[in-house]
């Protein structure tokens, strides 16, 4: 008896039983993870299959041995069904396997088991005999028509489960590739080995060697579980996440195949198109919307769509859906609600136009009348009139800056210009208004893109330097006047530039008191508050312009103000996110 227990045939089945039971226990500990329950049930069935076969080899009584052989076939008939269940749960298609479908899947197995334990006649086994080989007891049988039909069905079910996992593994990229390979090895080994049993190519005539392959399956499944943590990182999570994203998006999502038939419609798209998402599946686009909104049978890339009630407006964006061979197999349409955005832009445009136009015209009248009063009056009254004129001039200048901001934000042109020529023109116009200012310029002759935006940014930095940094300013009547000179006896602004790879660094430095902390604080936070705000739009023009240029700016306040810009050179590419923090510096540097 001890020799029989030490037989490799018995030991192999004991190892397969222990290994698969251990996997089942591990799956139970992860029972709240996707696919853990069908996997645990599958492992228990595999363990029962191996254990039943092992006990059967040691039982001499024919009645008991026949019962165990029947149980062997019960497990063999149930394992592929649970394998398919696991495959669906693992890849995220569990909801597709409804109770009704599962019942239909189990029905052939149930019929076979019922016949197996009734009076099978020759349906299950056309013949069988009990044999003893080296102390091991086997049932040598020839398969009947019902068993052959069930075996074919079980092979189909097994391959279907493998196909589900392979399909998911191919579409999920590298993330689940190792898990997929391990699981396929685990299921392929028993399939191949069972073919040897069916044609009776086994070491012992009549011995079913399929349960021995379960040890290999246990190793493969264990590798997937403990090395690749497939129960912790089940692909079902990815699929469920995609489903949640699609369903919870605030935008409408419509997916069509290459024949413009709807294959996915989220609830938002259903509300926009006034259709039930489930009813939309399989319908063609032109059955859901008015033909006037379609171009060549589909949505135009730049189309806008009013919803069924005509109260909201949606911009439609489309993207192709391609397979692993880069063949277009469909399209995704995203419906983005732009109603409030367009209404807000319309209101802002009207307010901007009215304020700029009326402010400029009315302030010009105020300026003219104030200067007339200043010329007629004397003493404090004349000073008051000149102050009114100065404030009116500042408001007119503010309207010009607002126009500059609008130009910057709307500028998408890629016009290029020499930075040296641009700075030269800027210095000439500034020197005309500020003759007391001395400019020291050393800028390389390199082309920069979006020169209109560059000019606006640099001109505001230079303007800040001559009006607030240098001791030179302008009278309310527009005439330049020199105040007390600095310690060198001059009013100077230095503009330097140098090329550094794909960017040109441009520095504008003055020797004045520096930019107030309150303005720098507003720019650091990116917004203005009631207690913390700048005095104008100049630095905001710099900030927004640099954002449009994908450049950077740093401001150092120390015995004057030094502003350094990094501007991309025309014809070079630069990652817009490479300098996401456009404002740099510490210890007095912004």
SULKA-V367301 format. One record per residue. N is the residue number from 1. RES is the residue in one small letter. PSI is psi in degrees with one decimal (999 if undefined). OMEGA is omega in degrees with one decimal (* if undefined). Layout:
# SULKA-V367301
n = (N & N)
res = (RES & RES)
psi = (PSI & PSI)
omega = (OMEGA & OMEGA)
This chain:
# SULKA-V367301
n = (1 & 2 & 3 & 4 & 5 & 6 & 7 & 8 & 9 & 10 & 11 & 12 & 13 & 14 & 15 & 16 & 17 & 18 & 19 & 20 & 21 & 22 & 23 & 24 & 25 & 26 & 27 & 28 & 29 & 30 & 31 & 32 & 33 & 34 & 35 & 36 & 37 & 38 & 39 & 40 & 41 & 42 & 43 & 44 & 45 & 46 & 47 & 48 & 49 & 50 & 51 & 52 & 53 & 54 & 55 & 56 & 57 & 58 & 59 & 60 & 61 & 62 & 63 & 64 & 65 & 66 & 67 & 68 & 69 & 70 & 71 & 72 & 73 & 74 & 75 & 76 & 77 & 78 & 79 & 80 & 81 & 82 & 83 & 84 & 85 & 86 & 87 & 88 & 89 & 90 & 91 & 92 & 93 & 94 & 95 & 96 & 97 & 98 & 99 & 100 & 101 & 102 & 103 & 104 & 105 & 106 & 107 & 108 & 109 & 110 & 111 & 112 & 113 & 114 & 115 & 116 & 117 & 118 & 119 & 120 & 121 & 122 & 123 & 124 & 125 & 126 & 127 & 128 & 129 & 130 & 131 & 132 & 133 & 134 & 135 & 136 & 137 & 138 & 139 & 140 & 141 & 142 & 143 & 144 & 145 & 146 & 147 & 148 & 149 & 150 & 151 & 152 & 153 & 154 & 155 & 156 & 157 & 158 & 159 & 160 & 161 & 162 & 163 & 164 & 165 & 166 & 167 & 168 & 169 & 170 & 171 & 172 & 173 & 174 & 175 & 176 & 177 & 178 & 179 & 180 & 181 & 182 & 183 & 184 & 185 & 186 & 187 & 188 & 189 & 190 & 191 & 192 & 193 & 194 & 195 & 196 & 197 & 198 & 199 & 200 & 201 & 202 & 203 & 204 & 205 & 206 & 207 & 208 & 209 & 210 & 211 & 212 & 213 & 214 & 215 & 216 & 217 & 218 & 219 & 220 & 221 & 222 & 223 & 224 & 225 & 226 & 227 & 228 & 229 & 230 & 231 & 232 & 233 & 234 & 235 & 236 & 237 & 238 & 239 & 240 & 241 & 242 & 243 & 244 & 245 & 246 & 247 & 248 & 249 & 250 & 251 & 252 & 253 & 254 & 255 & 256 & 257 & 258 & 259 & 260 & 261 & 262 & 263 & 264 & 265 & 266 & 267 & 268 & 269 & 270 & 271 & 272 & 273 & 274 & 275 & 276 & 277 & 278 & 279 & 280 & 281 & 282 & 283 & 284 & 285 & 286 & 287 & 288 & 289 & 290 & 291 & 292 & 293 & 294 & 295 & 296 & 297 & 298 & 299 & 300 & 301 & 302 & 303 & 304 & 305 & 306 & 307 & 308 & 309 & 310 & 311 & 312 & 313 & 314 & 315 & 316 & 317 & 318 & 319 & 320 & 321 & 322 & 323 & 324 & 325 & 326 & 327 & 328 & 329 & 330 & 331 & 332 & 333 & 334 & 335 & 336 & 337 & 338 & 339 & 340 & 341 & 342 & 343 & 344 & 345 & 346 & 347 & 348 & 349 & 350 & 351 & 352 & 353 & 354 & 355 & 356 & 357 & 358 & 359 & 360 & 361 & 362 & 363 & 364 & 365 & 366 & 367 & 368 & 369 & 370 & 371 & 372 & 373 & 374 & 375 & 376 & 377 & 378 & 379 & 380 & 381 & 382 & 383 & 384 & 385 & 386 & 387 & 388 & 389 & 390 & 391 & 392 & 393 & 394 & 395 & 396 & 397 & 398 & 399 & 400 & 401 & 402 & 403 & 404 & 405 & 406 & 407 & 408 & 409 & 410 & 411 & 412 & 413 & 414 & 415 & 416 & 417 & 418 & 419 & 420 & 421 & 422 & 423 & 424 & 425 & 426 & 427 & 428 & 429 & 430 & 431 & 432 & 433 & 434 & 435 & 436 & 437 & 438 & 439 & 440 & 441 & 442 & 443 & 444 & 445 & 446 & 447 & 448 & 449 & 450 & 451 & 452 & 453 & 454 & 455 & 456 & 457 & 458 & 459 & 460 & 461 & 462 & 463 & 464 & 465 & 466 & 467 & 468 & 469 & 470 & 471 & 472 & 473 & 474 & 475 & 476 & 477 & 478 & 479 & 480 & 481 & 482 & 483 & 484 & 485 & 486 & 487 & 488 & 489 & 490 & 491 & 492 & 493 & 494 & 495 & 496 & 497 & 498 & 499 & 500 & 501 & 502 & 503 & 504 & 505 & 506 & 507 & 508 & 509 & 510 & 511 & 512 & 513 & 514 & 515 & 516 & 517 & 518 & 519 & 520 & 521 & 522 & 523 & 524 & 525 & 526 & 527 & 528 & 529 & 530 & 531 & 532 & 533 & 534 & 535 & 536 & 537 & 538 & 539 & 540 & 541 & 542 & 543 & 544 & 545 & 546 & 547 & 548 & 549 & 550 & 551 & 552 & 553 & 554 & 555 & 556 & 557 & 558 & 559 & 560 & 561 & 562 & 563 & 564 & 565 & 566 & 567 & 568 & 569 & 570 & 571 & 572 & 573 & 574 & 575 & 576 & 577 & 578 & 579 & 580 & 581 & 582 & 583 & 584 & 585 & 586 & 587 & 588 & 589 & 590)
res = (x & x & x & x & x & x & x & x & x & x & x & x & x & x & x & x & x & x & x & x & x & x & x & x & x & x & x & x & x & x & x & x & x & x & x & x & x & x & x & x & x & x & x & x & x & x & x & x & x & x & x & x & x & x & x & x & x & x & x & x & x & x & x & x & x & x & x & x & x & x & x & x & x & x & x & x & x & x & x & x & x & x & x & x & x & x & x & x & x & x & x & x & x & x & x & x & x & x & x & x & x & x & x & x & x & x & x & x & x & x & x & x & x & x & x & x & x & x & x & x & x & x & x & x & x & x & x & x & x & x & x & x & x & x & x & x & x & x & x & x & x & x & x & x & x & x & x & x & x & x & x & x & x & x & x & x & x & x & x & x & x & x & x & x & x & x & x & x & x & x & x & x & x & x & x & x & x & x & x & x & x & x & x & x & x & x & x & x & x & x & x & x & x & x & x & x & x & x & x & x & x & x & x & x & x & x & x & x & x & x & x & x & x & x & x & x & x & x & x & x & x & x & x & x & x & x & x & x & x & x & x & x & x & x & x & x & x & x & x & x & x & x & x & x & x & x & x & x & x & x & x & x & x & x & x & x & x & x & x & x & x & x & x & x & x & x & x & x & x & x & x & x & x & x & x & x & x & x & x & x & x & x & x & x & x & x & x & x & x & x & x & x & x & x & x & x & x & x & x & x & x & x & x & x & x & x & x & x & x & x & x & x & x & x & x & x & x & x & x & x & x & x & x & x & x & x & x & x & x & x & x & x & x & x & x & x & x & x & x & x & x & x & x & x & x & x & x & x & x & x & x & x & x & x & x & x & x & x & x & x & x & x & x & x & x & x & x & x & x & x & x & x & x & x & x & x & x & x & x & x & x & x & x & x & x & x & x & x & x & x & x & x & x & x & x & x & x & x & x & x & x & x & x & x & x & x & x & x & x & x & x & x & x & x & x & x & x & x & x & x & x & x & x & x & x & x & x & x & x & x & x & x & x & x & x & x & x & x & x & x & x & x & x & x & x & x & x & x & x & x & x & x & x & x & x & x & x & x & x & x & x & x & x & x & x & x & x & x & x & x & x & x & x & x & x & x & x & x & x & x & x & x & x & x & x & x & x & x & x & x & x & x & x & x & x & x & x & x & x & x & x & x & x & x & x & x & x & x & x & x & x & x & x & x & x & x & x & x & x & x & x & x & x & x & x & x & x & x & x & x & x & x & x & x & x & x & x & x & x & x & x & x & x & x & x & x & x & x & x & x & x & x & x & x & x & x & x & x & x & x & x & x & x & x & x & x & x & x & x & x & x & x & x & x & x & x & x & x & x & x & x & x & x & x & x & x & x & x & x & x)
psi = (-40.6 & -35.0 & -36.8 & -43.1 & -29.1 & 0.2 & 139.6 & -24.8 & -36.5 & -45.9 & -40.1 & -40.9 & -35.6 & -43.7 & -41.7 & -39.3 & -48.0 & -43.7 & -45.1 & -33.9 & -38.9 & -40.4 & -39.4 & -39.1 & -40.4 & -39.3 & -35.4 & -36.9 & -24.2 & 30.4 & -16.9 & -0.5 & 152.9 & 138.0 & 0.5 & -37.2 & -50.0 & -32.7 & -42.4 & -43.2 & -38.9 & -43.1 & -40.0 & -41.9 & -42.1 & -40.4 & -42.1 & -38.1 & -48.8 & -41.5 & -42.0 & -43.0 & -39.9 & -48.4 & -38.5 & -33.6 & -18.8 & -6.8 & 126.6 & -30.4 & 126.5 & -39.2 & -47.1 & -40.5 & -37.6 & -38.5 & -45.0 & -34.7 & -37.6 & -41.1 & -35.6 & -42.6 & -27.4 & -47.9 & -39.4 & -32.8 & -25.2 & -31.1 & -47.6 & -34.2 & -45.2 & -29.3 & -43.3 & -40.2 & -46.4 & -43.3 & -41.9 & -45.2 & -41.1 & -42.2 & 1.7 & 10.3 & 17.6 & -43.2 & -21.3 & -24.9 & 78.3 & 161.9 & -38.9 & -43.9 & -37.5 & -38.5 & -42.0 & -34.7 & -37.9 & -19.4 & -48.6 & -39.0 & -42.3 & -42.0 & -43.0 & -44.6 & -39.9 & -45.1 & -37.5 & -39.5 & -2.0 & -131.3 & 88.2 & -21.7 & -126.2 & 9.5 & -40.2 & -55.3 & 124.4 & -26.4 & 156.8 & 156.8 & 151.2 & 136.0 & 150.3 & 124.7 & 111.0 & 36.2 & -0.6 & 141.6 & 125.6 & 161.0 & 110.4 & 112.7 & 156.0 & 132.7 & 135.5 & 176.3 & -37.2 & -40.4 & -39.6 & -40.8 & -42.2 & -40.4 & -42.3 & -43.2 & -42.1 & -34.5 & -41.2 & -44.7 & -42.8 & -46.0 & -32.4 & -44.3 & -41.9 & -38.7 & -38.6 & -45.3 & -41.5 & -43.5 & -44.6 & -40.7 & -35.9 & -33.0 & -14.7 & -0.7 & -150.9 & -12.8 & -40.7 & 18.5 & -46.5 & -40.8 & -45.4 & -44.8 & -44.4 & -42.7 & -38.6 & -38.0 & -41.9 & -34.8 & -27.4 & -34.3 & -50.6 & -33.1 & -48.3 & -44.0 & -36.0 & -28.7 & -36.3 & -37.2 & -38.7 & -32.4 & 8.1 & 38.6 & 72.2 & 158.9 & -36.3 & 126.2 & 122.9 & -5.0 & 125.2 & 114.3 & 2.3 & -43.4 & -26.7 & -31.0 & -15.0 & -24.2 & -41.4 & -40.8 & -41.4 & -39.4 & -44.1 & -44.5 & -40.7 & -38.0 & -43.1 & -36.4 & -46.9 & -28.6 & -42.5 & -0.4 & 50.7 & -22.3 & -27.8 & -32.9 & 50.4 & 137.1 & -21.1 & -34.2 & -41.8 & -45.4 & -42.2 & -38.9 & -43.3 & -39.9 & -43.4 & -42.6 & -46.2 & -42.6 & -30.1 & -3.8 & 143.2 & -13.9 & 152.6 & 138.3 & 125.7 & 124.6 & 129.5 & 155.7 & -170.4 & -1.2 & 18.1 & 29.2 & 138.8 & 127.0 & -11.2 & 134.1 & 112.6 & 166.5 & -36.2 & -44.1 & -36.2 & -41.3 & -38.6 & -42.9 & 0.4 & 52.7 & 147.7 & 129.1 & -38.1 & -37.8 & -24.9 & -23.5 & 127.4 & -15.4 & 154.3 & 155.0 & -44.0 & -8.4 & -12.8 & -26.4 & 165.8 & 140.4 & -24.7 & -21.3 & -1.4 & 150.7 & 119.9 & 39.2 & 6.1 & 172.4 & 140.0 & 148.0 & -36.6 & 19.8 & 154.4 & 144.3 & 127.4 & 142.7 & -178.8 & -31.0 & -4.8 & 21.2 & -16.1 & 150.9 & 137.0 & 133.0 & 138.9 & 124.6 & 142.3 & 148.3 & 144.7 & 150.9 & 121.4 & 152.0 & -171.4 & -13.5 & 13.8 & 26.3 & 133.2 & 121.5 & 1.2 & -170.4 & 152.4 & 128.1 & 129.4 & 123.2 & 109.6 & 126.5 & 114.9 & 13.7 & -56.4 & -35.6 & -46.6 & -37.6 & -42.1 & -42.4 & -37.1 & -44.2 & -43.0 & -38.6 & -42.8 & -47.6 & -41.4 & -45.9 & -46.1 & -46.2 & -44.0 & -44.3 & -52.2 & -40.8 & -45.6 & -47.6 & -46.2 & -38.0 & -29.9 & -38.0 & -44.7 & -43.5 & -47.2 & -46.6 & -37.6 & -39.2 & -34.6 & -43.4 & -39.9 & -33.3 & -30.9 & -33.7 & 174.3 & 170.4 & -138.9 & -32.0 & -41.5 & -39.9 & -39.5 & -41.5 & -40.7 & -35.0 & -40.1 & -43.5 & -39.4 & -44.1 & -39.9 & -40.1 & -40.0 & -37.8 & -38.5 & -42.5 & -36.7 & -37.5 & -36.2 & -40.1 & -36.5 & -38.5 & -37.2 & -42.0 & -44.6 & -40.5 & -42.4 & -47.8 & -24.7 & -4.7 & 115.6 & 3.1 & 149.5 & 33.7 & 142.2 & 155.4 & 152.6 & 129.5 & -36.5 & -42.9 & -39.7 & -47.9 & -36.0 & -45.6 & -39.7 & -42.5 & -40.1 & -46.0 & -35.3 & -39.9 & -29.7 & -38.6 & -24.6 & 75.0 & -19.3 & -6.5 & 135.2 & 127.6 & 133.8 & 108.0 & 131.8 & 88.4 & 133.8 & 152.2 & 81.4 & 141.5 & 139.0 & 147.6 & 161.1 & 56.1 & -28.7 & -42.7 & -41.3 & -43.7 & -42.4 & -41.1 & -51.5 & -38.7 & -36.1 & -33.1 & -44.3 & -41.9 & -40.8 & -37.2 & -43.0 & -27.3 & -32.3 & -26.0 & -51.8 & 151.5 & 42.4 & 132.2 & -167.7 & 140.4 & 161.9 & -25.9 & 3.1 & -8.5 & 140.4 & 147.4 & 143.3 & 126.3 & -162.7 & 130.1 & 164.1 & -173.4 & -20.3 & -2.5 & 11.6 & 163.6 & 110.5 & 149.4 & 129.4 & 134.5 & 113.3 & 152.8 & 151.3 & 149.8 & 133.1 & 90.6 & -119.5 & 2.7 & 160.9 & 129.7 & 125.8 & 123.7 & 129.2 & 118.5 & 140.5 & 175.9 & 32.3 & -163.1 & -13.2 & 164.5 & 134.8 & 143.7 & -32.4 & -35.9 & -40.2 & -37.1 & -39.1 & -38.7 & -34.1 & -43.5 & -18.6 & 6.3 & 160.7 & 145.0 & 175.1 & -31.2 & -5.8 & 98.8 & 156.7 & 176.2 & -4.4 & -161.3 & -3.1 & -53.7 & -28.9 & -36.6 & -41.5 & -47.5 & -48.3 & -35.6 & -43.2 & -37.1 & -42.3 & -30.8 & -6.7 & 40.4 & -166.6 & 160.8 & 138.1 & 139.5 & 124.8 & 126.3 & 106.8 & 103.6 & 48.2 & -178.7 & 132.6 & 119.3 & 122.0 & 126.1 & 143.8 & 114.1 & 128.7 & 138.3 & 141.5 & 138.8 & -1.9 & 154.0 & 144.3 & 135.4 & 119.8 & -25.5 & -3.3 & -32.8 & 57.4 & -31.7 & 93.3 & -23.4 & 122.0 & 165.5 & 167.1 & 174.0 & 53.3 & -4.3 & 133.9 & 999)
omega = (179.2 & 179.0 & 178.5 & -179.9 & 179.3 & -179.6 & 177.7 & 178.6 & 178.6 & -178.7 & 179.3 & 179.4 & 177.4 & 178.9 & 178.7 & 179.7 & -177.1 & -177.1 & -178.5 & 174.9 & 178.0 & 177.1 & 177.7 & 178.2 & 178.1 & 177.9 & 178.8 & 178.1 & 178.3 & -170.0 & 178.5 & 179.2 & 178.3 & 174.4 & -176.7 & -177.1 & 175.8 & 178.0 & 177.4 & 177.9 & 178.5 & 179.5 & 178.3 & 177.2 & 178.5 & 178.7 & 178.7 & 178.7 & -179.4 & -178.9 & 179.3 & 178.4 & -179.5 & 179.8 & 179.9 & 179.1 & -176.0 & -175.4 & -178.2 & -176.8 & -172.8 & 179.9 & 178.6 & -179.8 & 178.9 & 176.9 & 179.4 & 178.0 & 176.5 & 177.1 & 175.4 & -179.4 & 174.9 & 179.6 & 179.6 & 180.0 & -176.3 & -175.2 & -179.5 & 178.9 & 178.8 & 175.1 & 178.8 & 176.4 & 177.9 & -178.8 & 178.8 & -179.9 & -177.4 & -175.6 & 175.0 & -179.9 & -178.6 & 179.8 & 179.1 & -178.8 & -178.2 & 178.0 & -179.9 & 180.0 & 178.2 & 178.0 & 177.2 & 179.7 & -177.1 & -172.7 & 179.2 & 177.9 & 180.0 & 179.1 & -179.6 & -178.8 & 179.0 & 179.2 & -177.2 & -177.1 & 174.7 & 177.0 & -171.9 & -176.2 & 178.8 & -178.4 & -177.8 & 175.9 & 178.7 & 174.5 & 175.9 & 177.7 & 178.7 & -179.3 & 175.8 & -177.9 & 177.5 & 179.6 & 177.5 & -176.0 & -178.3 & 174.8 & -178.9 & -175.5 & 172.4 & -174.0 & 175.4 & -176.1 & -179.7 & 179.7 & 177.7 & 178.8 & 178.8 & 179.7 & 177.5 & 179.4 & -178.9 & 175.2 & 178.8 & 179.6 & -179.5 & 179.2 & 177.4 & 177.0 & 177.6 & -179.6 & 178.2 & -178.5 & 178.6 & 179.7 & 179.8 & 179.6 & 179.9 & -176.8 & -176.7 & 179.2 & -174.1 & -169.7 & -176.0 & -174.9 & -177.6 & 176.5 & -177.2 & 179.8 & -179.0 & -179.8 & -179.9 & 175.5 & -179.0 & -178.4 & -177.4 & -176.7 & 177.8 & 179.8 & -179.2 & -178.0 & -179.4 & 176.8 & 176.9 & 178.9 & -177.0 & 179.0 & 174.1 & 173.1 & -175.0 & -180.0 & 178.3 & -178.3 & 179.3 & -179.5 & 175.6 & -174.4 & -179.1 & -179.5 & 178.8 & 179.5 & 179.3 & 175.9 & 176.6 & 178.0 & -179.6 & 178.1 & -179.2 & 179.3 & 178.0 & 176.3 & 179.0 & -175.7 & -171.1 & 178.9 & -176.6 & 174.2 & -172.3 & 174.8 & 176.1 & -176.3 & -178.1 & 178.1 & 178.8 & 178.4 & 179.1 & -179.4 & 177.7 & 178.1 & 177.4 & -179.9 & -179.7 & 179.4 & -179.1 & -176.5 & -174.1 & 178.8 & 175.7 & 176.1 & 174.7 & 179.4 & 178.8 & 179.4 & 179.5 & 176.8 & -175.8 & 175.2 & 178.2 & 174.4 & -176.0 & 177.2 & 176.5 & 179.1 & -178.9 & -175.4 & -179.9 & 177.6 & 177.7 & 178.3 & -179.3 & -177.1 & 179.9 & -179.5 & 174.4 & -177.1 & 179.2 & 178.7 & -178.2 & -177.4 & -179.4 & 179.4 & 175.8 & -174.9 & -175.1 & 172.9 & -175.8 & -175.5 & 178.0 & -178.8 & -178.4 & -179.6 & -175.7 & 174.1 & -176.8 & 175.1 & -180.0 & -179.2 & 174.0 & -178.2 & -175.6 & -176.2 & 171.2 & -175.1 & 169.8 & 179.6 & -172.2 & -179.6 & 177.8 & -175.9 & -178.9 & 179.7 & -175.1 & 171.1 & -175.0 & 174.8 & -179.9 & 178.0 & 179.3 & 171.9 & -176.7 & 177.1 & -176.5 & 177.9 & -179.9 & 173.9 & 179.3 & -178.0 & 178.9 & 179.8 & 175.5 & 176.7 & 178.0 & -179.8 & -177.6 & -179.3 & -179.1 & -176.2 & -177.2 & 178.7 & -178.6 & 176.8 & 178.8 & 178.7 & 178.4 & 178.9 & 179.6 & 179.6 & 179.3 & -179.8 & -179.6 & -178.5 & -178.0 & -177.9 & -178.8 & -176.8 & -177.7 & -179.5 & -178.7 & -177.9 & -177.0 & 179.8 & 174.8 & 176.7 & 179.6 & -179.5 & -178.9 & -179.4 & 179.3 & 178.9 & 176.2 & 178.7 & 179.9 & 179.3 & -178.0 & -174.3 & 178.4 & 176.1 & -177.1 & 179.1 & 179.0 & 179.0 & 177.9 & 178.8 & 179.5 & 177.5 & 176.9 & 179.5 & -179.4 & 179.0 & 178.0 & 177.2 & 179.4 & 178.7 & 176.2 & 177.9 & 177.6 & 177.6 & 176.2 & 179.4 & 176.4 & 176.3 & 177.5 & 177.7 & 179.2 & 180.0 & -179.3 & -174.6 & -179.2 & -173.3 & 174.3 & -177.8 & -178.1 & -178.5 & -178.8 & 178.6 & 176.9 & 179.3 & 179.5 & 179.2 & 179.8 & 179.5 & 178.2 & 177.7 & -179.4 & 179.7 & 180.0 & -178.5 & 179.9 & 179.9 & 178.0 & -179.8 & -178.1 & -177.0 & -179.1 & -177.8 & 176.0 & 179.6 & 174.8 & -169.8 & 173.7 & -173.8 & -179.8 & 179.2 & -178.6 & -176.8 & 174.8 & 179.9 & -179.9 & -173.8 & 178.1 & 178.6 & 178.6 & -179.5 & -179.5 & -178.9 & -176.4 & -178.2 & 178.4 & 176.3 & 179.2 & 179.3 & 177.7 & -179.0 & -175.5 & -177.3 & -174.9 & -178.8 & -177.9 & 179.8 & 177.9 & -179.9 & -174.3 & 175.9 & 175.7 & 180.0 & 176.5 & -179.6 & -178.4 & 178.1 & 179.5 & 174.1 & 179.7 & -178.7 & 178.5 & -173.1 & 176.8 & 179.9 & -179.8 & 171.6 & -169.9 & 173.3 & -179.2 & 178.8 & -179.4 & 176.7 & 175.7 & -179.7 & 178.3 & -179.2 & -177.9 & -178.4 & 172.0 & 178.5 & -179.9 & -178.0 & 175.7 & -175.7 & 174.4 & -177.2 & -178.5 & -175.9 & 178.8 & 179.8 & 180.0 & 179.6 & -177.2 & 178.8 & 178.0 & 179.2 & 178.4 & -179.5 & 177.3 & -177.8 & -179.9 & 178.5 & 179.2 & 175.8 & -177.4 & -176.9 & -175.4 & -177.2 & 178.8 & -176.9 & -178.7 & -175.7 & -173.0 & -178.7 & 175.0 & 175.0 & 177.0 & -177.7 & -178.0 & 177.9 & 178.0 & 177.1 & 179.0 & -177.3 & -174.1 & 178.2 & 177.1 & 177.0 & 174.2 & -178.1 & 177.6 & 178.7 & -179.4 & -173.0 & -176.3 & -179.4 & 176.4 & -179.7 & -179.4 & 178.2 & 167.2 & -176.3 & 177.6 & 176.5 & -178.9 & 178.3 & 177.3 & 178.3 & -178.4 & 179.6 & -179.6 & -178.0 & -178.0 & 179.2 & -176.7 & 175.2 & -172.4 & -179.8 & -173.0 & 166.5 & 175.3 & -179.2 & 179.4 & 179.5 & 178.5 & *)
